[in-house]
Amino acid sequence: MPELPEVEHARRQFLAVLGEHETIIEARASDPIVVPMSHDAWRDALVGRRIESASRVGKNVLVALSGDHAMWFHLGMTGRLVRQGAKDEKIDEQTGLPRFTKWWIKTKRATLCLADARRLGRCIAGSREDVVRDGKLDELGPDALAIDSVDALRARVERAKGPIKAALMDQSRIAGLGNIQALETLWRAKLHPETPVPALKSDAWKSLYDAMHESLDAALETMRDTDEVVYVEAGGPNPFLVYDREGEPCPRCGTKLVREVTRGRSSYLCPKCQKKPRAK
């Protein structure tokens, strides 16, 4: 599932493939769920406009276009950007596009497609004001990479009453962390996912801050020279220390990693390094 590192890769990929300052010469959408607006209006908002920049907040990408227009997209759970003609990509025989393509954009440099088998991604385009509003970007907390101090992290999270994992994944507090990055962060910080936020002391907040940035930096580094990302759930390589590694030795102490299910989500952790809080 794409989280901050994968979406940052998609942001860079969008600009690298289509070209910053290039003009969009064609665009088509084919799925009313992934593009929940008139497809003619979506196309009209894009074609003929110059790509000026692309920014990211958490798992959201906002593409700035000429004429004070913009395009917003979210990859959902399985969405990924694919360049038409990418090596080893499966092609839909009817469309000639990568399988599960829901929208595509073309400049004179290339054509870039969103492939999304589960149709949970979203994309809209129009005036910048409308896109920011309808994409609900103002409801997000600061991007996780923009949290630049222990105090800043604590200010965003410490008022949460529940477990620390849920607080880290709350996009209104910090944008960008999903199940994977939350678990990787908590393992590095030696905190159990169910640790209550009010129980965290000063040293734990420092560990959590360092761990979050270490985990995000490590994930970004694994994608530095990668053109196409294949998610772990789709059979791609697993670059993570504990995620989806049940039964393997803890990289720190050698204890077998375990999988626990809480609130309907799987947590991977070390039962020795990450002590479960005592029930009160």
N, C-alpha and C positions, 0 to 999 in steps of 0.2 A: 504494500500500500504506500503510495507516495506521501512523504512527509517533507519537512523543510528542505533537507538535502536534495531529494529527488526533484522537488519543484524548483529549487534554485538551478539545478541542472537544466530543467525544461526552459527556464527563463533565458539562460545563456544560449541554449540550443535554438530557441526561437529567433534570437538576433543573429546568431552565427549562420543559420541555414537561410533565412529569408533576407537578411542583410539590413543592418541599421541604416536608416535614411533611404532605403529602397521604397518604391511605390507598389502598393498592392494592385495587381492587374486582374485578378480573378479570385473569387471566394465562393464556396458553396457549403451549405449545411443540409443534412439529410435526416436528422433526428429531432423530433419536436420536444423530447425530454431533455436531451443534452443542450439544445439551443432553444430555450423556452420563449421564443418571440417569433414574429413573422420572419421567415427565412429571406424573403425579399428585402425587408427592412434591414436585416442583419448584413446581407450582402451590400446593400446600398451604403451602409455606414462604413464599410471597409474599402470597397473598390475605388481606386483613384486617390486614396489617401496615403501619405508618406508615413512610414514607421519611424517615429522619433526616438523612442526609448522603451524599455520594459523594466518595470520595478516589481518587487515581490514583498508581500507582507504575509508571513506564515506560509500557508499552503495556497496562496492566491497570487496570480500574476496579473498585473495591470499594464497593458500596452498603450502607450501614449501615441496618438495619431495626429496628423496635421488637421487644422480646422477645429481645434479644441474637441476632438472626438477621442474615443478610447475603446478598448476591447478588454474584457475581463474574462479569465478562465480559471477553472478549478479542475483538477484531474480526477476528483472522486476517489474511488478505491482501486481502480485498475487502469485508468487512463494514462496514456503516454504519447509523447510527440514522436512522429516517425517521418523521416524524409522519404518522399516517393523515390523508389529506386534503391532504397537501403539494402545492403547485402543480407541475404538469408531471411528477409521478411516475407511472410506468407501473403499472397496477393489474392484479392477477390476477383474471380474470373470475369464477372459481369461488369465491374466498374474499373478494373485495372488498378485500383488503389489498394493499399494495405488492408488486410482483413479488419473488420469492425470500425472502419473509418466513419466518423460522425460529422466532421467538418474538415475542410481543407482550405488553405490560403496559398496563393501563388504570387511570386514576384518574378522578375526576369532572371533571378538567380536560381530559384528552386521552388518546389511545392512541398509544403509541410502539412501533415495530417494529424488529427487526433484519433488514435485508435483506442476504443473503449468498449470492451466486451460487455461489461455489466451496466453500462449506460448511467453511471452515477456522476460523471463529470458534468460541468455546466459551463456555458459560454454565452455572453451577451456583448453587444456592441451598440454604440450610439454616442450621444453627447457625453462628455466626461462627467458632467454633473449627474446625469441619469444613471450611468454605469456604476459610479461609486455608490450611489444610493441603492440601486437595485441589487448590486453585488454585496451589499451590507458590509462594506469595508470599514465603515466608521464604527462598527460594533466589535471590531477586533482589538485585542490588546496589542502591545508592542511586539514586534518581531523578536524571536528568541535571541537572534544574533545581535540585536540592538540593546539587549539587557547588558549593560557594561559595568555593573558592580554588584557586590553582594547585597548592598542596601536596596538597589533597584529591583533585584529579584525578590527580596523579602517584601518589599512594598506591594508588589503585584500579587503575591501568593499567601502571605501570612494570615489574611483574614478568612481564608477558607476553613471550614469546620471539619471537612471530611478527610479521607486519606490523601497522602501526598501525590500518588500517581494520578488520581482524578483531577487534582488541582493543577498539575503540570499539563494535563491534556485539555484543560478548559481554555478554549481559544479566546475568550473574552479577557482572560488574565494574561496569558502569554500565547502568541500565535506561532504555530509551526510544529509543536511537538505532538506526535501521535503515540500509539501504543508502543511502537518499536523504540523511538528515541526516549520516551519516558522510562522504559525498562533498562535501556543501556545506561542512561544517566543514573538511575537509582542503583544499579549494580556498582558503577564506578564510585558512587557516594556511600556505599555500604548501608543503604537504607532499604527496608522492606517496603514494597508498594503500598501496604496497608497502614503504614505509620501515620498516625493522625498529625495533621499540620500543626495544631497547637502544641504538640509534644516536641517540636524541633527546637534545639538550642542553637546558640550562635555558631558553634563549630560545625554543626550539621548544615546550616545555611551556607557556610563557606565551602564545605565539601560539595554541596549540591550545585552551587554556582560553577565551581571549577569543573565538575563532572559534566554538566550540561554542555559547556563549551568544548570540552575535550571530545565528547561523543559526536557533536555536530561537526567539529573540525575533522575528525577521523572519517566520518561518512562522506563529507565533501571531498576529502582527499582520494577516496576510492573511486570517485567518478571524474577525477580531473582529466583523464585522457580517454574517456569513454564517449563514443558518439551516441550509442543507443543504450538505454537502461532497461534491463530485464529484472523485474522484481523477484524477490525471494519466493513469494507465493506462486509465481508463474514459472518456477524452475530455474531462476537465476542463481548465481553464486551467493553464498551467505557471508557477508563481510563483518557480521556482528559478533560481539563477544559472548552474549548469552541468549539473544532472541532466537527462538526455534532450535535450541540446542539441549533439549531435555535429555538427561542421562549422560551427557558429556561432562568431563571434568571442568570445574571452575578454573578459569585462567589464572586466578589469584591463589587459591588454596588447594585445589585438586578435588574438593568435594563434588559429588555428582549434582549437577544442576537439576532443578525440579520445575514442573509446570503446575501452576495453581490457577484455578478459574474463579474470579471474583467479579461480580457485577456483569457477568456475561462475557468477559474478556479474559484471554489467557495472559498470565504473567510468568515469565521465565526468570529464575533467580537462584542464588546460592543460599541454601538453608543455614549455612554456617556463617558466611560473611554478612548476610542480611537477616538479622534476627527478627522474627515475627513479634510484633508488640503484644504484650500481655493484655488479655481481655479484662476490662474493669467491671 
